[in-house]
Every structure is written in structure tokens, then in C-alpha cells.
Amino acid sequence: MTDLSPIDRAKRAAARAAAAHVEPGMRVGLGTGSTAAFLVHRLGERLREEGLRITAVPTSERTAELARAEGIEIVTLGQAGWLDLTIDGADEVDGELNLIKGGGGALLREKIVATASDRVVIIADRAKKVGVLGAFPLPVEVIPFGWEVTRKLIEDLLAGLDVQGRGTVLRMRDGGPFVTDQGNHIIDLHLQRIGDARQLALLLNQIPGVVENGLFLDICDTLILGAEDESVEVTDLSQVPDAAPVTAVDNIFSEVSD
């Protein structure tokens, strides 16, 4: 792939650096999106060149198809039980390694898989790093039944929160509502700036009809940002000032693996 655009070279650099974290025998969550696609291709190369053998849990049907084409063994999350590592992309990431994800429509599976992992590595190009989350529209996955009412409840909620914009748009594709792998719709919130991401994430998920939101907080352990010259910048959670470390004891989901 010698004709890659500068942004794709940055994505590929981040993906290749993250692929080096994958060790033989690991159970690995595979993210969704253009940057994650570079990761899957690199893992396929390692499989053919080094004989790397892993079991992988994809976060979307699109990623599953790509992984199978690369010869990577695919299992369900139930079969894996618990994951050693998940590598995924992001639409935005702030200085505390909090994320907005879901631009590809796979946020529900992505959050489930990430939460069921010992370690999460996020890969992106440098343009995804922001001072404050919100410029990228925040995806909210909702059930199709009564989605109009759910949207109205979301708009009512936003009216009382510290956000700069309050626009809500039902995501469309091919002339109809976008449908996720779980059969749901997505409402994109055009907030521009999110003053309190934790409050917003909590309140959104209390609205009837909301399945999950695209705020990924306290989930990323390592961030790898790629540059156009194919260099990478790596930040671990331990290097982030005032970050609250999330340990296995703190993770209420960790007992699922027992």
C-alpha cells in the first residue's frame, strides 16, 4: 500500500505499533473502523510471517469478515470468557484518555468487548486528540420502537446540561435509518463541547429506549497516536496527570472471568 494518504499512513503506523502488543495465545478483542482494519491486516501478516496464533472477538460483522479473510480464528465473547487485550480506534480522545466512539456504528459491542478485557489499547491518528470532547457527534444507540420519543427525552435532557450544542440527528444510510449489528438505530448528538462527560454518560443511559452511548470513560489503558511520517506517540494511563487508575479490583465486571 504505497499510495496511502497521509492520514492513512498515520492510522497504519498506530495500528502496526499496537499489533506488536499481541502475543501468541492471546484472546484479543478487535475493534471496528478504518484504523482497526489496518490492525487486522497487520495481525494477518504476522500470522503468515511468524505463525502467530490468537483467538479474536470482533466488535462488528464487518471486522469479523475481515479477520476471517486474514485467517484469524474468530470466537464469540462467550467462548472467550475474558480477553487479554482489546485494540480499537476512537473518534475523539481527550487528555485523560476518555473517548468518543461509535462513528462506525459498533459502539455497543465495542464497549462490551472493551469492558471484558484486562487491557485496552486505543489507536488513532493525531488529529483525534482534542482538549475537550464533543466536536465529533456523540452516538447514542436506541431501540427502534418509539425512537422519536427517546430522541425527545434526550433533547429535554440536553437542555439542562453543560453542552454547547443540542442538535440531534437520526443516523441514516441508503435512504433509511442506519441499523446496527444489534438491530438498533443511532441518534448522533451534535454537542460541540461536553462540559461533564461523566454526568452526560450516566444520564443518557437512564433514558428509556437508550441502549448505550459512545462515551468511553476510564476504559483506555494505552493510547497510540500515529503521525503522517509514520512515527507514533504512546501514552499510558499511568502517565496521565490526575487520572484515576482502574484496577481489576475496581472493575465490577472482572468477576465475570472467574
C-alpha positions in Angstrom: 0.0 0.0 0.0 2.4 2.7 -1.3 -0.4 5.1 -2.3 -1.8 5.7 1.1 -2.9 9.2 2.0 -1.0 11.0 4.9 -3.9 10.3 7.3 -3.9 6.6 6.4 -0.2 6.4 6.9 -0.8 7.8 10.4 -3.5 5.2 11.1 -1.4 2.4 9.8 1.6 3.4 12.0 -0.6 3.4 15.1 -2.1 0.0 14.1 1.3 -1.6 13.5 2.6 -0.4 16.8 -0.4 -1.8 18.6 -0.1 -5.1 16.8 3.3 -5.6 18.5 1.5 -5.8 21.8 -0.3 -9.0 20.7 1.4 -12.2 21.9 0.9 -15.8 20.8 -2.1 -17.5 22.5 -3.8 -14.2 23.5 -7.6 -13.7 23.4 -7.9 -10.3 21.6 -10.8 -8.0 21.0 -10.7 -6.5 17.5 -12.2 -3.0 17.1 -14.2 -1.6 14.2 -13.3 1.2 11.8 -10.6 2.2 9.3 -7.8 2.3 11.8 -8.8 -1.1 13.3 -8.8 -2.5 9.7 -5.1 -1.7 9.5 -4.6 -3.6 12.7 -6.4 -6.7 11.4 -4.3 -6.7 8.2 -1.1 -6.5 10.3 -2.2 -9.4 12.5 -2.9 -11.3 9.4 0.7 -10.6 8.2 2.1 -11.7 11.5 0.0 -14.9 11.2 1.5 -15.7 7.8 5.1 -14.5 8.6 5.5 -15.6 12.2 2.9 -18.2 12.7 1.1 -16.0 15.2 -1.9 -17.8 16.6 -4.6 -15.9 18.6 -8.3 -16.1 19.2 -10.1 -13.0 18.4 -13.5 -11.5 19.3 -14.6 -8.9 16.7 -16.8 -6.0 17.6 -18.7 -6.0 14.4 -19.7 -8.2 11.5 -17.5 -6.1 9.3 -14.5 -6.8 11.4 -15.3 -10.4 11.7 -15.4 -10.8 7.9 -12.1 -9.0 7.5 -10.5 -11.2 10.2 -11.7 -14.4 8.6 -10.2 -13.3 5.3 -6.9 -12.9 7.1 -7.1 -16.4 8.6 -7.6 -15.2 12.2 -9.5 -17.6 14.4 -12.8 -16.0 15.4 -14.7 -16.9 18.6 -17.6 -15.3 20.5 -17.1 -13.4 23.6 -19.0 -16.1 25.5 -16.5 -18.7 24.2 -13.5 -16.5 25.0 -14.8 -15.8 28.5 -12.4 -13.0 29.1 -10.0 -11.1 26.9 -6.3 -10.4 27.5 -6.3 -7.3 25.2 -8.6 -5.2 23.1 -7.3 -2.9 20.4 -9.8 -0.4 18.9 -9.9 3.0 17.3 -11.5 6.3 18.5 -13.3 9.2 17.0 -12.0 11.6 19.8 -9.7 11.2 22.8 -9.0 13.9 25.4 -6.0 14.4 27.7 -7.4 12.0 30.3 -7.8 9.2 27.7 -11.5 9.5 27.7 -13.1 8.7 24.3 -15.9 9.2 21.9 -16.5 6.1 19.8 -19.3 4.8 17.6 -18.7 6.7 14.3 -18.7 3.2 12.7 -21.9 2.3 14.4 -20.4 -0.5 16.6 -20.3 1.3 19.9 -22.4 -1.3 21.9 -20.3 -4.3 21.0 -17.2 -2.2 21.3 -18.0 -1.2 24.9 -18.9 -4.7 25.9 -15.7 -6.1 24.5 -13.5 -3.4 26.0 -15.1 -3.8 29.4 -14.4 -7.6 29.2 -10.7 -7.0 28.7 -7.7 -6.9 31.0 -6.2 -4.1 28.9 -7.4 -1.8 26.2 -5.2 -0.1 23.7 -6.7 2.7 21.6 -5.2 3.5 18.2 -5.8 6.7 16.2 -4.2 9.4 14.1 -3.0 12.5 15.9 -6.0 14.6 14.7 -8.3 12.6 17.0 -6.6 14.1 20.1 -8.7 17.0 21.5 -8.7 19.3 24.5 -12.4 18.7 25.3 -14.7 16.0 23.9 -17.7 17.0 21.8 -16.7 18.3 18.4 -17.3 14.8 17.0 -21.1 13.9 17.2 -21.8 11.7 20.1 -23.5 8.5 19.0 -26.4 7.1 21.2 -27.7 3.7 20.3 -31.5 3.4 20.7 -34.1 0.7 20.1 -36.3 1.3 17.0 -39.6 1.2 18.9 -40.5 4.7 19.9 -37.2 6.2 18.9 -38.9 9.5 18.3 -39.9 9.7 22.0 -36.4 8.6 23.0 -35.0 11.4 20.9 -37.3 14.0 22.6 -36.3 12.8 26.0 -32.6 13.2 25.0 -33.3 16.7 23.8 -35.1 17.6 27.1 -32.1 16.2 29.0 -29.6 18.2 27.0 -31.4 21.5 27.7 -30.3 21.3 31.3 -26.7 20.2 30.8 -23.4 21.9 30.2 -23.1 21.4 26.4 -22.5 24.0 23.7 -24.8 22.4 21.1 -28.0 20.5 21.4 -28.7 19.2 17.9 -29.9 15.6 17.5 -29.9 13.7 14.2 -31.1 10.2 13.4 -28.3 8.5 11.5 -29.3 7.5 8.0 -28.0 5.1 5.4 -29.2 4.2 1.9 -32.4 6.3 2.3 -33.4 4.8 5.7 -32.4 4.7 9.3 -28.9 3.2 10.0 -29.3 -0.2 11.6 -26.6 -1.5 13.9 -25.5 -5.2 14.1 -27.9 -5.5 17.1 -30.8 -4.2 15.0 -30.9 -0.7 16.7 -30.8 2.9 15.5 -28.3 5.6 16.3 -29.0 9.2 17.2 -26.0 11.5 16.8 -25.8 14.3 19.3 -24.1 17.5 17.9 -22.9 18.9 21.2 -19.7 20.7 20.1 -18.4 20.7 23.7 -19.2 18.4 26.6 -18.7 20.1 29.9 -19.2 17.0 32.1 -18.8 13.7 30.2 -19.4 11.5 33.3 -22.7 13.2 34.1 -23.9 13.0 30.5 -23.0 9.3 30.1 -24.8 8.4 33.3 -28.0 10.4 32.5 -28.2 9.2 28.9 -28.3 5.6 29.9 -31.2 6.2 32.3 -33.5 7.3 29.4 -35.9 4.6 28.3 -35.0 3.4 24.9 -31.3 4.2 25.1 -29.2 1.1 24.8 -25.7 2.7 25.1 -23.8 5.9 24.4 -20.5 6.5 22.8 -18.7 8.0 25.8 -15.9 5.5 26.8 -14.7 6.7 30.1 -12.0 5.1 32.3 -11.6 2.3 29.7 -8.4 3.2 27.7 -5.2 2.0 29.3 -2.8 2.9 26.4 -3.2 5.4 23.6 -1.1 5.1 20.4 -1.3 8.1 18.1 0.2 7.8 14.6 1.7 10.7 12.6 1.9 11.3 8.9 5.6 10.5 8.9 4.6 7.1 10.5 6.1 7.9 13.9 3.9 7.1 16.9 3.3 8.7 20.3 2.4 6.3 23.1 0.7 7.4 26.3 -0.1 5.1 29.2 -2.8 5.8 31.8 -0.1 6.0 34.4 1.4 9.0 32.6 -1.8 11.0 32.7 -1.9 13.6 35.5 -4.8 13.2 37.9 -6.0 10.1 36.2 -7.9 7.6 38.4 -6.3 4.2 37.8 -8.9 1.4 37.2 -7.6 -1.8 38.7 -9.0 -5.3 38.4 -10.4 -4.9 41.9 -12.2 -1.6 40.9 -13.7 -3.2 37.8 -17.1 -4.5 38.8 -17.2 -6.7 35.7 -13.9 -8.5 36.4 -15.6 -11.4 38.3 -17.3 -12.5 35.1 -14.0 -14.1 34.1 -13.9 -16.3 37.2 
